[in-house]
Amino acid sequence: MGTWSAAELDVLIEAATVGTRDVVEAVDGFLAVMEEHLAIPFSTTVLGVEVNVVEIGLTNDSRVVAGCVRGGFRQDIGRLDLPLPVPPPDGAQWVEPYRCWSGRGAGAPR
């Protein structure tokens, strides 16, 4: 995926959150760009086990999660906790801006 400069991250964050009025709307904005651009399904490894990411969604407390399946089991894993495969799926460039924005205290200025 490469390393993003602070300016590049700010541009992507602004694109995902433009017109939002609060944290919940901003998370919805990130979810929308991930749903639109992130190539799903894709496989990745969680705790040494390969899983298939079949969807991206929200929890009741407005966290972005990845719906992961393996065999007959399904588990939602926080998007920030889910490692991306190498190479990453198309659209993965939207993951790092969300991670950065979340790390700022859900959109707090740096």
Secondary structure, DSSP 8 states (H G I E B T S, - for coil): -----HHHHHHHHHHHHTT--SHHHHHHHHHHHHHHHS--SEEEEETTEEEEEEEEEE-TTS-EEEEEEETTEEEEEETTTS---SS--TTGGGHHHHHHHHHTTSS---
